[in-house]
């Protein structure tokens, strides 16, 4: 479960970062 949440958070942060930059 922890791994899934970590992966999801990383994906969201990556998407936001891509849109921002």
PQR file of N, CA, C, O and H, with PARSE charges and radii, in Angstrom:
ATOM      1  N   UNK A   1       0.856  -1.208   0.000 -0.4000 1.5000
ATOM      2  CA  UNK A   1       0.000   0.000   0.000 -0.0000 2.0000
ATOM      3  C   UNK A   1       0.887   1.253   0.000  0.5500 1.7000
ATOM      4  O   UNK A   1       0.672   2.181  -0.779 -0.5500 1.4000
ATOM      5  N   UNK A   2       1.880   1.259   0.882 -0.4000 1.5000
ATOM      6  CA  UNK A   2       2.751   2.446   0.968 -0.0000 2.0000
ATOM      7  C   UNK A   2       3.408   2.704  -0.383  0.5500 1.7000
ATOM      8  O   UNK A   2       3.506   3.847  -0.828 -0.5500 1.4000
ATOM      9  H   UNK A   2       2.055   0.505   1.515  0.4000 1.0000
ATOM     10  N   UNK A   3       3.862   1.621  -1.035 -0.4000 1.5000
ATOM     11  CA  UNK A   3       4.536   1.787  -2.335 -0.0000 2.0000
ATOM     12  C   UNK A   3       3.567   2.394  -3.335  0.5500 1.7000
ATOM     13  O   UNK A   3       3.938   3.280  -4.104 -0.5500 1.4000
ATOM     14  H   UNK A   3       3.783   0.692  -0.674  0.4000 1.0000
ATOM     15  N   UNK A   4       2.330   1.921  -3.328 -0.4000 1.5000
ATOM     16  CA  UNK A   4       1.333   2.440  -4.293 -0.0000 2.0000
ATOM     17  C   UNK A   4       1.130   3.939  -4.072  0.5500 1.7000
ATOM     18  O   UNK A   4       1.121   4.720  -5.024 -0.5500 1.4000
ATOM     19  H   UNK A   4       2.029   1.201  -2.704  0.4000 1.0000
ATOM     20  N   UNK A   5       0.967   4.328  -2.818 -0.4000 1.5000
ATOM     21  CA  UNK A   5       0.745   5.755  -2.512 -0.0000 2.0000
ATOM     22  C   UNK A   5       1.960   6.569  -2.949  0.5500 1.7000
ATOM     23  O   UNK A   5       1.825   7.644  -3.533 -0.5500 1.4000
ATOM     24  H   UNK A   5       0.974   3.694  -2.045  0.4000 1.0000
ATOM     25  N   UNK A   6       3.154   6.038  -2.658 -0.4000 1.5000
ATOM     26  CA  UNK A   6       4.385   6.758  -3.023 -0.0000 2.0000
ATOM     27  C   UNK A   6       4.430   6.940  -4.530  0.5500 1.7000
ATOM     28  O   UNK A   6       4.750   8.025  -5.015 -0.5500 1.4000
ATOM     29  H   UNK A   6       3.264   5.165  -2.183  0.4000 1.0000
ATOM     30  N   UNK A   7       4.110   5.877  -5.281 -0.4000 1.5000
ATOM     31  CA  UNK A   7       4.151   5.943  -6.752 -0.0000 2.0000
ATOM     32  C   UNK A   7       3.125   6.963  -7.242  0.5500 1.7000
ATOM     33  O   UNK A   7       3.410   7.751  -8.144 -0.5500 1.4000
ATOM     34  H   UNK A   7       3.851   4.995  -4.887  0.4000 1.0000
ATOM     35  N   UNK A   8       1.938   6.947  -6.651 -0.4000 1.5000
ATOM     36  CA  UNK A   8       0.887   7.876  -7.085 -0.0000 2.0000
ATOM     37  C   UNK A   8       1.334   9.320  -6.834  0.5500 1.7000
ATOM     38  O   UNK A   8       1.183  10.185  -7.697 -0.5500 1.4000
ATOM     39  H   UNK A   8       1.707   6.307  -5.919  0.4000 1.0000
ATOM     40  N   UNK A   9       1.887   9.568  -5.641 -0.4000 1.5000
ATOM     41  CA  UNK A   9       2.340  10.932  -5.302 -0.0000 2.0000
ATOM     42  C   UNK A   9       3.415  11.372  -6.287  0.5500 1.7000
ATOM     43  O   UNK A   9       3.393  12.498  -6.783 -0.5500 1.4000
ATOM     44  H   UNK A   9       2.009   8.865  -4.940  0.4000 1.0000
ATOM     45  N   UNK A  10       4.363  10.466  -6.566 -0.4000 1.5000
ATOM     46  CA  UNK A  10       5.445  10.812  -7.505 -0.0000 2.0000
ATOM     47  C   UNK A  10       4.857  11.146  -8.865  0.5500 1.7000
ATOM     48  O   UNK A  10       5.290  12.102  -9.508 -0.5500 1.4000
ATOM     49  H   UNK A  10       4.380   9.551  -6.163  0.4000 1.0000
ATOM     50  N   UNK A  11       3.873  10.370  -9.312 -0.4000 1.5000
ATOM     51  CA  UNK A  11       3.254  10.609 -10.619 -0.0000 2.0000
ATOM     52  C   UNK A  11       2.562  11.965 -10.650  0.5500 1.7000
ATOM     53  O   UNK A  11       2.701  12.716 -11.615 -0.5500 1.4000
ATOM     54  H   UNK A  11       3.521   9.593  -8.790  0.4000 1.0000
ATOM     55  N   UNK A  12       1.820  12.276  -9.596 -0.4000 1.5000
ATOM     56  CA  UNK A  12       1.102  13.563  -9.553 -0.0000 2.0000
ATOM     57  C   UNK A  12       2.110  14.709  -9.551  0.5500 1.7000
ATOM     58  O   UNK A  12       1.962  15.678 -10.295 -0.5500 1.4000
ATOM     59  H   UNK A  12       1.708  11.666  -8.812  0.4000 1.0000
ATOM     60  N   UNK A  13       3.133  14.591  -8.713 -0.4000 1.5000
ATOM     61  CA  UNK A  13       4.152  15.655  -8.630 -0.0000 2.0000
ATOM     62  C   UNK A  13       4.825  15.816  -9.990  0.5500 1.7000
ATOM     63  O   UNK A  13       5.070  16.937 -10.434 -0.5500 1.4000
ATOM     64  H   UNK A  13       3.253  13.804  -8.108  0.4000 1.0000
ATOM     65  N   UNK A  14       5.124  14.695 -10.653 -0.4000 1.5000
ATOM     66  CA  UNK A  14       5.774  14.758 -11.969 -0.0000 2.0000
ATOM     67  C   UNK A  14       4.885  15.463 -12.982  0.5500 1.7000
ATOM     68  O   UNK A  14       5.354  16.296 -13.757 -0.5500 1.4000
ATOM     69  H   UNK A  14       4.925  13.784 -10.292  0.4000 1.0000
ATOM     70  N   UNK A  15       3.614  15.130 -12.972 -0.4000 1.5000
ATOM     71  CA  UNK A  15       2.681  15.760 -13.926 -0.0000 2.0000
ATOM     72  C   UNK A  15       2.597  17.266 -13.666  0.5500 1.7000
ATOM     73  O   UNK A  15       2.656  18.068 -14.598 -0.5500 1.4000
ATOM     74  H   UNK A  15       3.233  14.453 -12.343  0.4000 1.0000
ATOM     75  N   UNK A  16       2.461  17.637 -12.405 -0.4000 1.5000
ATOM     76  CA  UNK A  16       2.374  19.069 -12.062 -0.0000 2.0000
ATOM     77  C   UNK A  16       3.664  19.769 -12.477  0.5500 1.7000
ATOM     78  O   UNK A  16       3.626  20.861 -13.045 -0.5500 1.4000
ATOM     79  H   UNK A  16       2.413  16.986 -11.648  0.4000 1.0000
ATOM     80  N   UNK A  17       4.804  19.142 -12.196 -0.4000 1.5000
ATOM     81  CA  UNK A  17       6.096  19.738 -12.553 -0.0000 2.0000
ATOM     82  C   UNK A  17       6.203  19.932 -14.060  0.5500 1.7000
ATOM     83  O   UNK A  17       6.674  20.968 -14.529 -0.5500 1.4000
ATOM     84  H   UNK A  17       4.835  18.255 -11.735  0.4000 1.0000
ATOM     85  N   UNK A  18       5.758  18.915 -14.823 -0.4000 1.5000
ATOM     86  CA  UNK A  18       5.835  19.026 -16.280 -0.0000 2.0000
ATOM     87  C   UNK A  18       4.973  20.191 -16.769  0.5500 1.7000
ATOM     88  O   UNK A  18       5.385  20.948 -17.647 -0.5500 1.4000
ATOM     89  H   UNK A  18       5.376  18.073 -14.442  0.4000 1.0000
ATOM     90  N   UNK A  19       3.778  20.329 -16.197 -0.4000 1.5000
ATOM     91  CA  UNK A  19       2.866  21.401 -16.637 -0.0000 2.0000
ATOM     92  C   UNK A  19       3.457  22.762 -16.234  0.5500 1.7000
ATOM     93  O   UNK A  19       3.397  23.727 -16.995 -0.5500 1.4000
ATOM     94  H   UNK A  19       3.443  19.714 -15.484  0.4000 1.0000
ATOM     95  N   UNK A  20       4.027  22.818 -15.023 -0.4000 1.5000
ATOM     96  CA  UNK A  20       4.573  24.098 -14.535 -0.0000 2.0000
ATOM     97  C   UNK A  20       5.773  24.486 -15.381  0.5500 1.7000
ATOM     98  O   UNK A  20       5.880  25.625 -15.837 -0.5500 1.4000
ATOM     99  H   UNK A  20       4.076  22.034 -14.404  0.4000 1.0000
ATOM    100  N   UNK A  21       6.678  23.534 -15.589 -0.4000 1.5000
ATOM    101  CA  UNK A  21       7.906  23.858 -16.341 -0.0000 2.0000
ATOM    102  C   UNK A  21       7.715  23.508 -17.806  0.5500 1.7000
ATOM    103  O   UNK A  21       8.626  23.701 -18.611 -0.5500 1.4000
ATOM    104  H   UNK A  21       6.592  22.609 -15.219  0.4000 1.0000
TER
END
